[in-house]
Amino acid sequence: MRVVATAGHVDHGKSTLVRALTGMEPDRWAEERRRGMTIDLGFAWTTLPSGTVVAFVDVPGHERFVPNMLAGVGPAPAALLVVAADEGWKPQSAEHLAALHALGVRYGLLVVTRTDLADPADAIAQARAEIAGTSLGAVETVAVSAVTGRGLPELRTALDRLAARLPVPDPVAPVRFWVDRAFTVRGSGTVVTGTLGGGELRVDDELELTGTGARVRVRGLQSLGTPLPRVTGVARVAVNLRGVPRDRVGRGDALLTPDLFQHTELIDVRLAGDPVRELPAEVMLHVGAAAVPARVRPLGPDTARLRLDRRLPLRVGDRALLRDPGRRHVAGGVTVLDVVPPGLARRGAAALRAGVLAGLDGRPDEAGELRRRGLARRRDLERMGVTVTTAPVAGDWHADPTHWRELGRRLGAEVSRWSAAHPLEPGIPVDTLRRLLGLPDRALVEALVAAPLVVRGGRVGPGAATGVLPEQVVRAVRRIGAELAERPFVAPEAARLAEVGLGHREIGAAVRAGALLRLADNVVLLPGAVDEAVRVLAGLPQPFTLSTARQALGTTRRVAVPLLELLDRRGATRRLPDDARIVVHPAS
C-alpha cells in the first residue's frame, strides 16, 4: 500500500477528486457534506492499474482547519497538491505548500482540477513556479476534471509512477504510530486510526501509549476495511485497543514500540524558514499528528531550543513544522538535533551550545553523540535514534574513547592523591571516586581500574603491598617486633598496642605492608610466626590437641585458636574428627 495526502486551497476539488478516483465518500460528517467543505480528515482508497493500492488522506483546505490538515499530512510520505484551473494559486495553496516543504515532503503530484471550467495552462505555469523552489521540486503535473472524467486515467498512471518512486520503509523499524482519529465501536471498544509509516503492527502486540506511558495491547487490526493479523508500513491502519477507555487517547497521541523512543519536552532544533530571531516567543509545533505549543529560545542564527507544553516521542533527525497561530503562518520546518540537550544555566552556555549545534546535521551518529556526552547508556542512545555498534565499557554504558582514557588518567591521579593524604587507609572508596570523577554509576569506576591498581573491599588502591609506612607506624611496629622476638606467640594486648600507637587503622596499614600478621581483631604477630609455629608443632607427637599446641607455643587460647585455624586454611595442618590435628606440611 501507498499513502498519499491531499493539499490545496479550500473548494479546489480535493474531496471531489478523491471521490472520483475511489468511488468512496471521504467526507465523514453530515455537516461536511451539507456545506460541501471538508472540516476534518477523510480517508478513501483505490487500486491503481499496476495493482498497487493507494490510500488517500483527504485534508481540509480552509485556513481555520490548518491544524487538521497538518495532522493528516504529517505522517504521509507523499502529497497531491490540488489547484483549480478556474481560480489558480490561492493563499491556502501557498500555506499548504509551505507546510509540505517544512515537513520535507519530496514526493508528490500537481493536479490541476476543474479543467471543464477553464484552460489549465495558466494555473499549471503559476503552480509549477511556486513548487519548483520547495522540497517537491519539479513535480509531474496532470490536468483533470472530476465532472467529465478528463485526465483521470492519466492521473491513475501518474499515481502508479509516484508509488513506484516512494521509498520502502524498514519493516523491522520501531513503530511510532501517530493517532489521527479515536472513536468507540460497540462491542469492540476503543479504535484509533493513523498512517503506519514503518515497522509492523501485530494482533496481541504490547505497545506504549504516549501521554499516559501505559502499556496497551492490540486487540485487532484493520487496513482498508479488512481485518488482518499483521500490518506492515506504509499503510492506513485502524487499531482496536484492549482495555483503553476512549477518553485516554486522542489525536496527537502515538502508539510506540516500548522503550525505543525518547519522551521529551525539551529539544534543540535547526529551523529552515523564517529567521530564528523573527519567531514569536510561543509557536505551535506540528509533528506527526500532534500539535503542541512550544516556547522558543533562540540560540544561533538558525538554531533554537524549544520547550514543549507536553512530552513527545521524538528522535534525532525528526522533521517537524513551526506555525505562528497568531499570524496563521507557517514559520518553517525544523530538524530535531538533540532530544536530551544539556542545561544552559551557566553564563555563556547558550553561545557555546549554538557553536555545538552549528556542527550538527540532524543525522543520528553514535561517535558524535558519545563525543558530546562522554558517556551514555545503550538504551538512551537507541531512544535518540542512534544505532549502537561499539562495545560497552561497563554494563550497558558506552564511552567516547578519548573521554574514557582521560577518566582513567584522572582516576590514577585521584588514587595517588588520596593515598598521600590517607596513608593508613587501604585505598580510596569506590563511591568517593565516583563523585570525584562525576560518574553516574560505580560500575564505571570499577571498569576504569587497571594494573597496578585493584578494587578490593570496595576501595581502589595498589594491587600489592608497597611496604611504605608512616614513620610513626614503623617505630611502633619495631617496638612490638622487639617484644615478639623473645616470645613470638605472645600477642600484645589491645592496650599495649594502643600504648605504642597501633590503633585499628595503623594495624591495617602494617598488615597490608607485610609488617604484621593479623590473626583476629587486635591479635597480631610477626609475619614469620606461621613458619615458626609449623616447625614447633611438627616436633610434637602426632596428632596433637589444642592444649598441647598452646603449651608448646607458649601462648594462650586467644592466640592459639586463630593461629591453628589459619594453619588449617593454609593446609599446613589438618583437623581430625576428634578435634586433634596433625602437621601436613612441616616447615622447611
Helices and strands as residue ranges (DSSP letters): E 2-8, H 14-22, H 30-35, E 42-47, E 53-58, G 63-65, H 66-73, E 78-84, H 91-102, E 107-113, H 121-132, E 140-143, H 152-165, E 176-178, E 181-185, E 189-196, E 200-202, E 206-209, E 215-223, E 226-228, E 230-232, E 235-242, G 246-248, E 254-256, E 262-273, G 276-278, E 282-287, E 290-298, E 303-314, E 319-324, E 329-338, H 349-358, H 366-373, E 375-377, H 378-384, E 397-399, H 401-421, E 428-429, H 430-437, H 442-448, E 453-456, E 459-462, H 471-486, H 494-499, H 504-512, E 517-520, E 523-525, H 529-538, H 546-553, H 557-570, E 573-575, E 581-583
